[in-house]
Amino acid sequence: MGAGNFLNAQSQKKNRIRKLAFLVLAILVWASTSSAQDSFSQPSLLNPAAEPAAGILDFGLLVIWICLGIFIVVFGALVFTLIQFRAKPGDEEKEPPQVYGSEQLELAWTIIPILIVIVLGLITAGRIFVLQKTEPPPESLAIRIVGHQWWWELQYEDYDFITANELHLPVNQVAFLDLESQDVIHSFWVPQLSGKTDLVPNRVNHMWIEPHETGLFVGQCAEYCGTQHAHMLLRVFVHTEEDFEKWVADQKKEARRVASVQAGRETFEQTACINCHTVRGVTEIGQFGPDLTHLMSRTTIGAGAAANDRENLITWITDPDHFKPGARMPAMKLDESEIRQVADYLMTLK
């Protein structure tokens, strides 16, 4: 063997070792993620809590196991060949046996891949058919979701109210989502509940979710949509049926009127706030910003940009760019006293 061929063979051997090491590392990472998923709060598609996320994971694991089986067979055959037919002392003057073909092997490595592709194709088609529902199932919960730069508008059409950024669902009931965009392309993704579906201007896409367990599940816009794409978070709360009905009953109420914060409410009504925000029972002009009727029932402001508390509300009203540079909400240029009065008023919207 020449020096060039020897170096080439060594290089190929090192590449094969690297690929094997990468595969082993990937399997170990997957295993450690699966075992530790209950200890971390990060959303993981390896820990589904609803359909169709569980079905998507099952399909992905099926493909991985099939590919792993193919790898084991091919790599095993390669190892067997390297060992069985390696050069032995005294072989220098012998010519290896010349094999000109085997019909059995050729049929096997032709028919088996074809069958694998057919099986995967049929399973994929079935999974797509299940995922791509265009009509809501009977007794499903209808919700219209509109993506904005950079927040989520959530319209509960069955109950005739609108909220923002935090989706609430009942457990063990199908929620059928109509997905639209007000401006650019967004993408709705809650890894533990569903796959990704784009929100496209002038088009309605659909998605369905059937949660199997209660809890908080975190999602994200998965399509770059501008400066604050990373701060277009989504929280999904899955409730028991009783808790969900209680939440709905609270959301259907008009905004509270508290006498002690009248000054803040009047400031809110007399500034440009009402041009963008609706507060049912107070003003219903604004359609460009989130509905604030029950603002304090939400855990965050700015679609996850900050925790929803008084100090952060004051900062948000004073300068939204502090939390979310480029946000469409302008600084209202109120004096310090007026800002605190408005924040106190917003704190009563529960």
C-alpha positions, -999 to 999 in steps of 0.1 A, spaced: 0 0 0 14 34 -9 19 62 16 -10 82 0 -34 53 2 -24 45 38 -30 81 49 -63 82 31 -74 50 48 -63 64 82 -83 96 76 -114 76 67 -110 55 98 -107 87 120 -139 101 103 -158 69 111 -146 71 147 -157 107 150 -192 99 136 -196 70 160 -185 92 189 -210 119 179 -238 94 177 -230 80 211 -228 115 225 -262 124 210 -278 93 225 -263 101 259 -276 137 257 -310 125 248 -311 100 276 -299 125 302 -324 151 290 -352 125 293 -342 114 328 -337 150 341 -367 166 324 -388 166 356 -361 186 374 -361 215 349 -387 240 339 -375 245 303 -400 233 277 -390 200 261 -405 182 232 -393 151 248 -418 155 276 -452 159 258 -483 167 278 -508 167 250 -518 155 216 -505 160 189 -471 166 207 -471 130 220 -478 116 185 -451 137 169 -426 124 195 -437 88 189 -432 92 152 -398 109 156 -386 81 179 -398 55 154 -377 71 127 -347 73 151 -350 36 160 -353 26 124 -322 46 115 -304 33 145 -312 -3 134 -299 4 99 -267 20 114 -261 -11 136 -266 -35 107 -243 -15 83 -217 -8 110 -218 -44 122 -212 -56 86 -184 -32 83 -167 -43 115 -172 -80 105 -156 -73 71 -126 -55 86 -120 -83 111 -127 -113 89 -109 -101 58 -81 -81 73 -46 -86 59 -28 -116 76 9 -125 77 17 -144 45 -11 -128 24 13 -105 6 18 -131 -22 -18 -143 -24 -47 -128 -44 -79 -123 -23 -110 -143 -35 -127 -124 -63 -165 -120 -57 -184 -108 -87 -219 -104 -71 -245 -121 -50 -281 -120 -61 -294 -127 -26 -274 -97 -11 -284 -74 -40 -321 -83 -36 -319 -78 2 -303 -43 1 -328 -33 -26 -360 -47 -13 -355 -39 24 -349 -2 19 -379 0 -4 -401 -16 23 -387 8 50 -395 38 28 -430 26 21 -437 20 58 -423 54 68 -443 70 40 -476 55 50 -470 63 87 -460 99 77 -491 103 56 -513 91 84 -497 114 109 -501 144 86 -538 135 80 -543 135 118 -525 168 123 -540 188 95 -575 191 107 -594 220 90 -627 216 107 -631 218 145 -641 185 161 -675 184 179 -675 201 213 -641 216 208 -630 249 222 -627 276 195 -599 301 199 -587 327 174 -550 336 178 -536 367 161 -499 374 161 -487 410 164 -453 425 167 -446 414 194 -475 399 214 -504 374 211 -540 383 208 -563 355 221 -600 356 212 -622 331 230 -650 330 204 -672 306 224 -672 330 253 -670 364 236 -640 379 253 -604 387 244 -572 384 264 -534 384 255 -502 365 258 -514 338 282 -536 310 268 -558 291 292 -572 256 282 -592 229 299 -576 195 304 -588 166 282 -607 188 258 -597 196 222 -589 233 216 -592 242 179 -570 272 171 -575 296 141 -541 312 136 -537 346 118 -511 374 116 -518 411 118 -484 421 103 -455 397 95 -451 359 96 -451 345 131 -450 309 143 -470 294 171 -450 268 191 -455 252 225 -431 222 224 -449 201 250 -483 206 234 -480 207 197 -458 212 166 -451 245 149 -476 263 128 -470 296 110 -493 326 113 -493 342 78 -509 376 69 -541 372 49 -543 335 56 -559 314 83 -540 283 94 -553 258 119 -540 238 149 -556 216 175 -544 208 211 -558 182 235 -539 185 268 -536 154 290 -523 170 322 -527 203 340 -498 228 345 -479 257 329 -464 251 295 -441 277 279 -440 285 242 -424 310 218 -428 326 184 -406 303 163 -403 325 132 -381 355 133 -405 384 132 -384 415 140 -365 432 167 -383 418 197 -389 383 183 -371 368 213 -396 386 236 -427 372 220 -432 345 246 -464 325 252 -476 309 284 -503 282 283 -521 273 315 -540 240 314 -567 238 341 -591 213 355 -626 217 340 -638 235 372 -609 259 374 -612 267 337 -649 275 340 -641 298 370 -613 315 350 -638 320 321 -664 335 344 -639 360 357 -627 369 322 -662 376 310 -668 403 337 -662 439 329 -633 458 344 -636 467 381 -643 503 391 -624 512 423 -631 546 437 -597 550 452 -579 549 418 -603 572 400 -575 597 392 -555 570 375 -585 558 355 -593 594 344 -557 598 333 -559 566 313 -591 577 296 -578 611 287 -545 601 271 -536 581 240 -538 548 261 -575 544 249 -565 546 213 -547 512 216 -561 494 246 -596 482 254 -608 480 290 -643 466 289 -667 487 309 -644 517 307 -634 522 270 -636 499 241 -620 521 214 -585 507 212 -578 477 190 -540 480 184 -527 468 217 -535 441 242 -569 441 259 -563 452 295 -596 444 311 -581 418 334 -544 427 331 -535 417 366 -547 381 360 -516 377 338 -482 367 352 -461 388 328 -463 421 308 -449 427 273 -454 390 263 -430 377 288 -407 407 289 -411 412 326 -430 400 357 -464 417 361 -460 438 393 -464 474 402 -428 484 399 -425 469 364 -458 485 354 -444 519 364 -412 512 344 -432 499 314 -454 530 313 -425 553 318 -403 537 291 -414 505 273 -380 503 256 -364 496 290 -378 460 288 -385 457 251 -364 480 228 -384 487 196 -418 480 212 -447 496 194 -460 511 226 -447 547 230 -435 563 262 -465 584 273 -445 613 287 -466 615 318 -452 631 350 -442 608 379 -474 613 398 -496 605 368 -475 574 360 -480 560 395 -517 568 395 -521 549 362 -501 520 375 -523 519 406 -554 519 384 -540 490 363 -533 471 394 -570 469 401 -578 452 367 -580 417 381 
